[in-house]
Every structure is written in structure tokens, then in C-alpha cells.
């Protein structure tokens, strides 16, 4: 596969991985966010040989997802901050995509490793266990307790994917004492805004 920016995406996918092993919507979001970051990293390097490798493979009790790019890499001191909410390596980015990824990884009881060398590459390796019990898959937002009390505000989150709303709510609650309203309806969001401003 080659993108419009002439970045080559090489896929090496194991056809033996069962379709029902993971939550499809969440894994699609995970892939999209990590690959989006990889594309920005490769574009930032301005190399003529930009490449992203995506590989899946069966391992004992589950499967492994491996994503590597040959982009700008991450400074060693910034590696621990990769999953942090609102931390972004690139300008004009909200810094919430990889935070959502971390929650998806946690929801699946997966194990992740990030390796990088500045100016050379970044790679994500995520190992998932076999199919989880349904009660383990669910995000327990109602049990989540805010960790910080010094930041306040009211936030409206709109997305057509209900599980993404839960993940974003959880991330924001970990950052402050917010009043958060979520909806999957654009019409309802407009009504909420009008009622609050009226």
C-alpha cells in the first residue's frame, strides 16, 4: 500500500487469527490512532523512503500486533509520556489519540512496549490475550474516580461511537474534576448547548 504522501505501508497479517478474538471497533480505533501518529512521524522526517510496517502474529494464548515506522522517532526522555493525555509530539495535535489507545489496551488486558530512537524509528508492540470475558471487556467508567481536584470545568463530548465516549470521559476524569456530558447525537448536542447558553 502506498499513501498519497508516497509513504509505503507494508502489511504482514496472520490469517490464522480468529475474528472474534478482540473487540473490532476498539482495535480499529487503536490501529487508526497509532498509524496516524506513524504517518505524522514519517512526514516530519521528510524522507523519500518513508515506510510503516504492520504485522500480526499468533503467540501463546493470544496474538501480537507490531507497528513500526522509520520517522522522526521519540526522544528517550519523552518515551514515558507517550500514553499521557494531552501530550503531543506534533504541532496542532490534541494529544488524546494515544491516551485512548492506552485505555483500549488496558480494556483487553494487553501488554504494550514502545521502542524508539530519535531520528530513526518508533515501534509499538502490543500482545493481546485470548478472548476476554464479556464483563472484562466493558469499560467501567462508573467505577472510575477522578485523581485530581484542581482542574474544573464542564465538557461536552460528541462521537458516534459510544465506547469512544466512555474512553474519552475516563481520560478526562483522570485529569480533573470535570462535569462531563456525552452524546452520540449531533442534534442532542446542539440542544444541550442552546439550553446551557439560554
C-alpha positions as CSV (number, residue, x, y, z in Angstrom):
1,X,0.0,0.0,0.0
2,X,1.2,3.5,-0.8
3,X,-0.3,6.7,0.6
4,X,-0.8,10.0,-1.2
5,X,2.4,11.2,0.5
6,X,4.3,8.2,-1.1
7,X,4.7,6.5,2.3
8,X,4.7,2.8,1.9
9,X,2.6,0.7,4.3
10,X,3.7,-2.9,4.4
11,X,1.2,-5.4,5.8
12,X,2.2,-8.9,7.2
13,X,-1.0,-10.2,8.7
14,X,-1.6,-13.7,10.1
15,X,-4.7,-15.1,8.6
16,X,-5.0,-17.7,11.4
17,X,-6.0,-15.1,14.0
18,X,-9.7,-15.6,14.9
19,X,-12.1,-12.8,14.0
20,X,-13.8,-12.9,17.4
21,X,-10.5,-12.6,19.5
22,X,-10.9,-8.9,20.1
23,X,-13.4,-6.0,20.1
24,X,-13.3,-4.9,16.4
25,X,-14.3,-1.3,16.9
26,X,-11.8,-0.7,19.6
27,X,-9.0,-2.4,17.7
28,X,-9.8,-0.3,14.6
29,X,-9.5,2.8,16.7
30,X,-6.2,1.6,18.2
31,X,-4.8,0.9,14.7
32,X,-6.0,4.2,13.3
33,X,-4.5,6.3,16.1
34,X,-1.1,4.6,16.1
35,X,-0.9,4.6,12.3
36,X,-1.9,8.3,12.2
37,X,1.0,9.1,14.6
38,X,3.3,7.0,12.4
39,X,2.3,8.9,9.3
40,X,3.0,12.2,11.0
41,X,6.4,10.9,12.2
42,X,7.4,9.8,8.7
43,X,6.2,13.1,7.1
44,X,8.1,15.0,9.8
45,X,11.3,13.3,8.7
46,X,10.8,14.3,5.0
47,X,12.4,11.1,3.8
48,X,11.9,9.7,0.3
49,X,11.8,6.2,1.7
50,X,9.0,6.5,4.3
51,X,7.6,3.2,5.5
52,X,5.2,1.8,8.1
53,X,5.2,-1.9,8.8
54,X,2.1,-3.5,10.4
55,X,2.4,-7.1,11.4
56,X,0.2,-9.5,13.3
57,X,1.2,-12.9,14.6
58,X,-0.2,-15.7,16.8
59,X,1.6,-16.2,20.1
60,X,0.9,-18.4,23.0
61,X,-2.5,-17.6,24.5
62,X,-3.2,-14.7,22.1
63,X,-1.7,-12.6,19.3
64,X,0.8,-9.8,18.8
65,X,0.4,-6.6,16.9
66,X,3.6,-4.8,15.8
67,X,3.7,-1.4,14.2
68,X,7.0,0.3,13.2
69,X,7.7,3.5,11.2
70,X,11.0,5.0,10.1
71,X,10.0,8.5,11.0
72,X,11.5,11.1,13.4
73,X,11.4,8.9,16.4
74,X,10.9,10.0,20.0
75,X,13.5,11.4,22.4
76,X,14.3,8.9,25.2
77,X,13.2,11.3,27.9
78,X,9.7,11.6,26.2
79,X,9.1,7.8,25.9
80,X,7.4,7.5,29.3
81,X,5.0,10.3,28.2
82,X,3.7,8.7,25.0
83,X,0.4,7.5,26.5
84,X,-0.1,10.6,28.7
85,X,-3.3,12.6,28.0
86,X,-2.8,15.9,26.0
87,X,0.9,15.1,25.3
88,X,1.7,15.5,21.6
89,X,4.9,15.2,19.7
90,X,3.4,17.0,16.7
91,X,2.0,20.6,16.3
92,X,-1.7,21.1,16.2
93,X,-2.5,17.7,17.7
94,X,-4.7,17.3,20.7
95,X,-2.6,14.5,22.3
96,X,-5.6,12.3,23.1
97,X,-5.3,9.6,20.4
98,X,-2.6,7.5,22.2
99,X,-4.4,8.0,25.5
100,X,-7.4,6.3,24.0
101,X,-5.1,3.6,22.7
102,X,-3.8,3.0,26.2
103,X,-7.3,2.6,27.6
104,X,-8.2,0.1,24.8
105,X,-5.0,-1.8,25.6
106,X,-6.0,-1.9,29.2
107,X,-9.5,-2.9,28.4
108,X,-8.1,-6.0,26.6
109,X,-5.7,-6.8,29.4
110,X,-2.9,-6.5,26.8
111,X,0.7,-5.7,27.3
112,X,2.4,-2.9,25.3
113,X,6.0,-1.9,24.7
114,X,7.2,1.3,22.8
115,X,10.7,1.5,21.5
116,X,12.2,4.4,19.6
117,X,15.4,6.0,18.5
118,X,15.3,9.7,17.8
119,X,15.7,10.3,14.0
120,X,15.4,6.7,13.2
121,X,12.2,4.8,14.1
122,X,9.4,4.2,16.5
123,X,7.7,0.8,17.1
124,X,4.7,-0.3,19.1
125,X,4.4,-3.9,20.2
126,X,1.1,-5.0,21.8
127,X,0.4,-8.5,22.9
128,X,-3.3,-9.5,23.4
129,X,-4.6,-12.4,25.4
130,X,-7.3,-14.7,24.0
131,X,-10.9,-13.7,24.1
132,X,-11.8,-11.9,27.3
133,X,-14.9,-12.5,29.4
134,X,-17.6,-10.0,28.4
135,X,-17.5,-8.3,31.8
136,X,-13.7,-7.7,31.5
137,X,-14.2,-6.1,28.1
138,X,-16.5,-3.4,29.4
139,X,-15.1,0.0,30.4
140,X,-16.2,0.6,33.9
141,X,-16.4,4.4,33.7
142,X,-18.9,4.4,36.6
143,X,-16.3,3.0,38.9
144,X,-13.6,5.4,37.9
145,X,-12.6,8.0,40.5
146,X,-11.0,11.3,39.5
147,X,-7.4,11.6,40.6
148,X,-7.1,15.3,40.5
149,X,-9.3,18.0,42.0
150,X,-7.5,21.2,41.0
151,X,-8.9,21.4,37.5
152,X,-12.6,22.1,37.0
153,X,-14.9,22.6,34.0
154,X,-17.9,21.4,32.0
155,X,-17.2,19.4,28.9
156,X,-19.5,18.1,26.2
157,X,-18.1,15.1,24.1
158,X,-19.8,14.1,20.8
159,X,-18.9,10.9,18.9
160,X,-20.9,8.3,17.1
161,X,-19.0,5.5,18.8
162,X,-20.4,5.0,22.3
163,X,-17.3,3.2,23.6
164,X,-15.1,6.1,22.5
165,X,-17.2,8.4,24.6
166,X,-16.6,6.2,27.6
167,X,-12.8,6.1,26.9
168,X,-12.6,9.9,26.5
169,X,-14.7,10.5,29.6
170,X,-12.4,8.3,31.6
171,X,-9.3,10.0,30.4
172,X,-10.7,13.5,31.2
173,X,-11.8,12.4,34.6
174,X,-8.3,11.3,35.4
175,X,-7.1,14.8,34.7
176,X,-9.5,16.9,36.7
177,X,-12.9,17.3,38.4
178,X,-14.9,17.9,35.3
179,X,-18.7,17.8,34.7
180,X,-18.8,15.7,31.5
181,X,-21.8,15.1,29.3
182,X,-21.6,12.7,26.4
183,X,-23.8,12.1,23.4
184,X,-23.8,10.3,20.1
185,X,-26.3,12.7,18.6
186,X,-25.4,15.9,16.9
187,X,-29.0,17.2,17.4
188,X,-28.9,16.5,21.1
189,X,-25.5,18.2,21.4
190,X,-26.9,21.4,19.8
191,X,-29.9,21.2,22.2
192,X,-27.6,20.9,25.2
193,X,-25.5,23.8,24.1
194,X,-28.6,26.0,23.5
195,X,-30.1,25.1,26.9
196,X,-26.8,25.9,28.7
197,X,-26.4,29.2,26.8
198,X,-30.0,30.2,27.1
